[in-house]
Amino acid sequence: MPSTPAALPPGVLSLHVLPADHHDKDWDAIVVPRAVKERLLSQALLTLRHGRKLSQLAGLPHGLIVLAGPPGTGKTTLARGLAQVAALALAREGATTLVEINPHAFPSDMLGESQRNIMRLLQETIPEIAARRPHTVVLIDEVESFAVRRTSASFETNPVDVHRATDAVMLGIDEIARKLPAVLFVTTTNFVDAIDDAFLSRADLVMHFALPSAETIARILQHSLEELAVQFPQLKPLTQGQIEEITALCDGWNGRQVRKLVLAAMAQRLEVAKDPGLLTFDDLREAARKRGGVEWAGDAAPSSRELFPDVPAELKHDHDHGHGHEHEHHPKTRRIR
């Protein structure tokens, strides 16, 4: 009988042992200048490889990186990719643990409970996980809910627990920096102004993400089309076309929106949804013009029977309203009453 997976500690979303081949795609998926990735990786390796020596310096490194910027700019994906690439660089020195934290798991209606939960995470859970392998990366998404700016949190409108919880974050980060200087925290935020100043001042690197440039949009589109052509080889000619017009239509989009344009293009016509190999540049252009959405215009939609008139009778079910499971996979089965 297969063993039941061990339950994750409170506040931990997932644990991964790196490097692992299936984690390669995250780093590659985010299109940013080479210097950006190199700076990010260099900062990570300084902590993971040399943190113990650097902790002797007067300007104590905190092993803390903050990735800030608008939604959809690839912060979380790049953070996961960073853990994988750093693990590849350190593989000959031992494995790396990637710990993903859920910051929303800590708010509590009970006075002082958030503070105790955060202290337990930072003083017990993370040190216990860090002891398992030589290198540890802790990813905290939406860190603004974890380290709330205390100067803008009113004691009248916010519980004292919010202030105490932020105090606990600072204390915990400081303790880990002193006792476990090779642990790296990578955090993301859509609202950097909502993060406590003391937390930001502890960061060894605050990297601000911007919306992609026209050149970056073109590279994202190219990469997305090349990925699609692997699954549908008949689309390879699309990867060799000129996409400047579509790039211009995507001005002001974030990276996630640009990547989803290919999906929206495949959903422009029912024929393409049934056979994505029929995708054309006109579909991409239309999807970009509609900003990936829908125009509420045109003739009335056909009925379901008009759309699919050739479904054999034996594949249809009688009176199946979810009353039970006994007839879900048996077409034309009449229930006994």
C-alpha positions in Angstrom: 0.0 0.0 0.0 1.5 3.4 -1.0 2.7 5.6 1.8 0.8 8.8 2.5 2.8 11.9 1.8 3.9 13.8 4.9 1.8 16.9 5.7 3.5 20.2 5.0 4.3 22.4 8.0 1.8 25.3 8.7 2.3 28.1 6.2 4.4 26.1 3.8 2.8 25.8 0.3 5.3 23.4 -1.2 8.8 21.9 -0.9 11.0 21.0 -3.9 14.5 19.4 -4.0 16.6 21.1 -6.7 18.0 20.9 -9.3 15.3 19.1 -11.2 14.8 19.0 -14.9 11.2 19.9 -14.8 12.0 23.2 -13.1 14.2 24.5 -16.1 11.3 26.2 -17.9 10.7 28.9 -15.3 14.1 30.7 -15.8 13.9 30.4 -19.6 10.3 31.6 -19.8 11.0 35.1 -18.5 12.4 37.4 -21.2 14.5 40.1 -19.5 17.9 41.6 -20.4 20.9 39.3 -19.7 22.3 41.8 -17.1 19.1 41.5 -15.1 19.3 37.7 -14.7 23.1 37.8 -14.2 22.7 40.4 -11.3 19.9 38.3 -9.7 21.8 35.0 -10.0 25.0 36.7 -8.7 23.2 38.0 -5.6 21.7 34.6 -4.9 25.0 32.8 -5.2 26.7 35.3 -2.9 24.3 34.3 -0.1 24.0 30.6 -0.9 27.7 29.9 -1.4 29.5 32.6 0.7 26.8 33.6 3.2 28.7 32.3 6.2 31.9 34.2 5.4 30.0 37.4 4.5 28.1 37.3 7.8 31.3 38.3 9.5 31.2 41.7 7.7 30.0 44.8 9.5 27.3 45.3 6.9 25.5 42.1 7.6 23.9 40.6 4.5 20.3 39.5 5.2 20.0 37.0 2.3 16.9 38.9 1.2 15.9 39.8 -2.4 12.7 41.7 -3.2 11.2 41.5 -6.7 8.8 44.4 -7.2 6.6 45.4 -10.1 3.2 45.2 -11.8 1.2 42.0 -11.9 2.1 39.7 -14.8 5.7 40.8 -15.2 7.1 37.4 -14.3 8.4 38.0 -10.7 7.2 34.7 -9.2 8.2 32.6 -12.2 11.6 34.2 -12.3 12.0 33.6 -8.5 11.3 29.9 -9.0 13.7 29.9 -11.9 16.3 31.6 -9.9 16.2 28.7 -7.3 16.6 26.2 -10.0 19.6 27.9 -11.7 21.3 28.6 -8.4 20.8 24.9 -7.6 22.4 23.9 -10.9 25.4 26.2 -10.0 25.7 24.6 -6.6 24.8 21.0 -7.5 28.4 19.7 -6.9 28.3 21.1 -3.4 24.9 19.5 -2.5 21.2 19.8 -3.2 19.0 22.9 -2.7 15.6 23.0 -1.0 13.0 25.4 -2.4 10.4 26.3 0.2 7.3 28.3 -0.9 5.5 30.1 1.8 1.9 31.2 1.9 1.8 34.6 3.6 -2.0 34.6 3.8 -1.8 31.6 6.2 -0.7 33.8 9.1 -3.4 36.5 9.7 -5.6 35.5 12.7 -8.5 36.9 14.6 -6.9 36.0 17.8 -4.7 38.7 19.3 -1.1 37.7 19.1 -1.7 34.6 17.0 -0.2 36.0 13.8 3.0 36.9 15.7 3.3 33.5 17.2 2.7 31.7 13.9 5.3 33.9 12.1 7.9 33.3 14.9 7.2 29.6 14.7 7.8 29.7 10.9 11.0 31.7 11.0 12.5 30.3 14.2 11.4 26.6 14.0 10.1 25.5 10.6 12.6 27.2 8.2 15.6 26.3 10.3 14.4 22.6 10.5 14.0 22.5 6.7 17.3 24.3 6.1 19.1 21.6 8.2 18.1 18.9 5.6 20.3 20.2 2.7 23.3 22.5 2.2 21.3 25.2 0.4 17.8 26.7 1.0 15.8 29.2 -1.0 12.6 30.5 0.7 10.1 32.1 -1.7 7.4 34.4 -0.3 4.9 35.7 -2.8 2.9 38.8 -2.2 5.2 39.7 0.7 3.3 43.0 1.3 0.7 40.9 3.3 3.6 39.4 5.4 5.5 42.6 6.2 2.8 45.3 6.4 4.1 48.9 6.4 3.6 49.9 10.0 3.6 53.6 9.5 0.4 53.4 7.3 -1.3 50.8 9.5 -3.5 52.6 12.0 -4.0 51.2 15.5 -7.6 52.3 15.3 -8.4 50.5 12.0 -5.9 47.7 12.2 -5.4 45.2 15.1 -2.3 45.5 17.2 -1.5 42.0 15.9 -0.7 43.4 12.5 2.1 45.6 14.0 3.3 42.7 16.2 3.4 40.4 13.2 5.5 42.8 11.2 7.8 43.1 14.2 8.1 39.3 14.3 9.1 39.2 10.6 11.9 41.6 11.2 13.1 39.7 14.2 12.9 36.4 12.4 14.8 37.7 9.3 17.5 39.0 11.5 17.8 35.8 13.5 18.1 33.7 10.3 20.7 36.1 8.9 22.8 35.6 12.0 22.3 31.9 12.6 21.7 30.6 9.0 23.4 33.1 6.7 23.3 30.7 3.7 19.5 30.8 3.6 18.2 33.0 0.8 14.8 34.7 0.9 13.3 35.7 -2.4 10.1 37.7 -2.1 7.7 39.3 -4.6 5.3 42.2 -4.4 2.9 44.1 -6.7 2.7 46.9 -4.1 6.2 47.8 -2.9 4.9 50.9 -1.2 2.8 48.7 1.1 5.9 47.0 2.5 7.4 48.1 5.8 10.5 50.3 5.3 12.5 48.3 7.8 11.9 45.1 5.7 13.0 46.9 2.5 16.1 48.3 4.2 17.2 44.7 5.0 17.0 43.7 1.4 20.4 43.0 -0.3 18.7 43.7 -3.6 15.4 45.3 -4.5 14.7 44.7 -8.2 12.0 46.7 -9.9 10.3 45.0 -12.8 8.8 47.1 -15.7 6.3 46.4 -18.4 8.1 44.8 -21.4 9.5 46.9 -24.2 8.6 46.4 -27.8 11.7 44.3 -28.3 10.9 42.1 -25.3 7.3 41.7 -26.5 8.5 40.5 -29.8 10.8 38.0 -28.1 8.0 36.7 -25.9 5.7 36.3 -28.9 8.5 34.5 -30.8 9.2 32.2 -27.9 5.5 31.4 -27.4 5.0 30.6 -31.1 8.1 28.3 -31.1 6.8 26.4 -28.1 3.4 26.0 -29.8 5.1 24.8 -33.0 6.7 21.9 -31.0 3.2 20.6 -30.3 1.8 21.5 -33.7 4.6 21.3 -36.3 2.5 22.7 -39.1 2.7 26.1 -37.3 6.5 26.3 -37.8 6.0 28.9 -40.7 4.5 31.2 -38.1 7.7 31.3 -36.2 9.5 32.7 -39.2 7.0 35.5 -39.9 7.2 39.2 -39.2 5.4 40.1 -36.0 6.1 43.8 -35.7 2.5 44.7 -36.4 1.3 42.4 -33.6 4.0 43.6 -31.3 2.8 47.2 -31.8 -0.8 46.1 -30.9 0.5 44.7 -27.6 2.1 48.0 -26.4 1.5 48.4 -22.7 0.7 44.8 -22.0 2.5 42.8 -19.3 4.4 39.6 -20.1 1.6 37.3 -19.0 -0.9 39.0 -21.3 1.6 38.7 -24.2 2.0 35.0 -23.6 -1.7 34.5 -23.3 -2.2 36.2 -26.7 -1.4 32.9 -28.5 -4.1 31.1 -26.5 -6.6 33.9 -27.3 -5.6 33.7 -31.0 -6.3 29.9 -31.0 -9.8 30.7 -29.6 -10.7 33.3 -32.2 -12.3 30.6 -34.5 -13.9 27.3 -33.6 -12.0 25.6 -36.4 -8.7 26.6 -34.8 -9.9 25.5 -31.3 -10.6 22.1 -32.8 -7.3 22.0 -34.8 -4.7 24.6 -33.5 -2.6 23.7 -36.6 -4.9 26.0 -38.5 -3.8 29.1 -36.6 -2.9 32.1 -38.8 -1.3 35.5 -38.4 -4.8 37.0 -39.0 -6.0 35.1 -35.8 -3.1 36.6 -33.8 -3.8 40.1 -35.2 -7.5 39.8 -34.3 -6.7 38.6 -30.8 -4.3 41.5 -30.3 -6.7 44.0 -31.7 -9.3 42.8 -29.2 -6.7 42.8 -26.4 -7.3 39.1 -25.9 -11.0 39.7 -25.2 -14.3 39.5 -27.0 -16.3 42.0 -29.1 -20.0 41.9 -28.3 -21.1 42.3 -31.9 -22.3 40.2 -34.9 -25.0 37.7 -35.7 -26.7 35.4 -33.2 -24.8 32.2 -32.2 -26.1 28.9 -33.7 -27.8 26.4 -31.4 -25.8 23.5 -29.9 -27.3 21.0 -32.4 -26.4 23.3 -35.3 -22.9 23.5 -34.0 -22.5 19.7 -33.6 -25.2 18.0 -35.7 -23.2 14.7 -36.3 -22.8 13.4 -32.7 -24.1 9.7 -32.8 -27.1 8.9 -30.7 -25.2 6.2 -28.8 -22.8 8.8 -27.4 -25.6 10.8 -25.8 -26.9 10.2 -22.3 -30.4 10.0 -20.9 -31.5 12.4 -18.1 -28.0 12.7 -16.6 -28.3 15.4 -13.9 -25.6 14.2 -11.6 -28.0 12.0 -9.4 -25.3 9.3 -9.1 -22.3 7.7 -10.6 -23.8 4.5 -11.9 -24.6 5.7 -15.3 -22.0 8.4 -16.0 -20.1 6.3 -18.5 -23.0 4.3 -20.0 -24.7 6.1 -22.8 -28.4 5.5 -23.2 -28.6 3.7 -19.8 -32.1 4.2 -18.3 -32.2 4.4 -14.5 -34.3 1.9 -12.6 -36.8 3.7 -10.4 
